[in-house]
Amino acid sequence: MRKFLIAANWKMNMYRQEALELIRGVIEQTKLFPSVDIMVAPPFTVLETVNGEIQNTQIRLGAQDVFFEESGAYTGEISPGMILDAGCTYVIIGHSERRQYFHETDEIINKKVTAALKNHLIPILCVGETWEERKQGRTFLVLNQQILFGLQGIDNEKLSSIIVAYEPVWAIGTGKSATKEQIQEVHAYLRGVIKEFTSSNEMAFNIRILYGGSMNPKNAQEILSQKDVDGGLIGGASLNIDSFSSLVQIAENVQKEKKQE
Ligand SMILES: O=C[C@H](O)COP(=O)(O)O
């Protein structure tokens, strides 16, 4: 049975005081729901602030991005070792905002995933099609390429710790999530691609695939209930104590139901 992960991506939001209030509220409200994994990925500037608060809780720290070199003359970049040193367990890689605004290619993303794994970080590899690509019937082709290039050259042992996040670009921050049918269809497809890539049924079964894109307390129940959905990567709804905590609560309930099936 795969354990749900509810992952918060705060993106470029939260000054120190706001971050403190948000994380303290989330800790308080989620401690009654211990059976789901929770990750919070704040901006780099408040990693330490948040890390100081989450000690001895079930919440783990994540970074929103990483560079692939270990150290050196790369002004403005942060290495996997530095992220680990700051207390991170997870790192989000290949988010569509990085692909779109910072021109990250599948090759760069592959280097980042490889470097993160080498440093014992858990990469959350984001994939997803644009609306244009979906309209042209290219959804699976695009996803197939993003997964195959993103994971190229990584052996099965290392791959077993990665997490995939399906985030249709057209659903991010729009208030309009993909339908439960679209989500289940893609998640099952991605699991199939991973099965082929690793030649392992077991690996494909165990890898967690999160959904991201306008997930909120109203639609979370039906999204998380889908067979191949193992949690969420949450943007907007993670910036509010009540909405993020209720997503964790919903996940806890759905996970119990799934266990009984
Ligand atoms: O990383 C999170 C995703 O981009 C989803 O963002 P959103 O929940 O604001 O649509």
The ligand as a MOL file (V3000), in Angstrom:
LIG
                    3D

  0  0  0     0  0            999 V3000
M  V30 BEGIN CTAB
M  V30 COUNTS 10 9 0 0 0
M  V30 BEGIN ATOM
M  V30 1 O 3.2790 22.8860 -7.3790 0
M  V30 2 C 2.0760 23.0780 -7.3210 0
M  V30 3 C 1.2800 23.2040 -8.4990 0
M  V30 4 O 1.8660 24.0380 -9.4410 0
M  V30 5 C -0.1800 23.4490 -8.2760 0
M  V30 6 O -0.4550 24.7810 -8.0160 0
M  V30 7 P -1.9690 25.1950 -7.6870 0
M  V30 8 O -2.4350 24.2750 -6.6050 0
M  V30 9 O -1.8800 26.6280 -7.2530 0
M  V30 10 O -2.7540 25.0100 -8.9490 0
M  V30 END ATOM
M  V30 BEGIN BOND
M  V30 1 2 1 2
M  V30 2 1 2 3
M  V30 3 1 3 4
M  V30 4 1 3 5
M  V30 5 1 5 6
M  V30 6 1 6 7
M  V30 7 2 7 8
M  V30 8 1 7 9
M  V30 9 1 7 10
M  V30 END BOND
M  V30 END CTAB
M  END
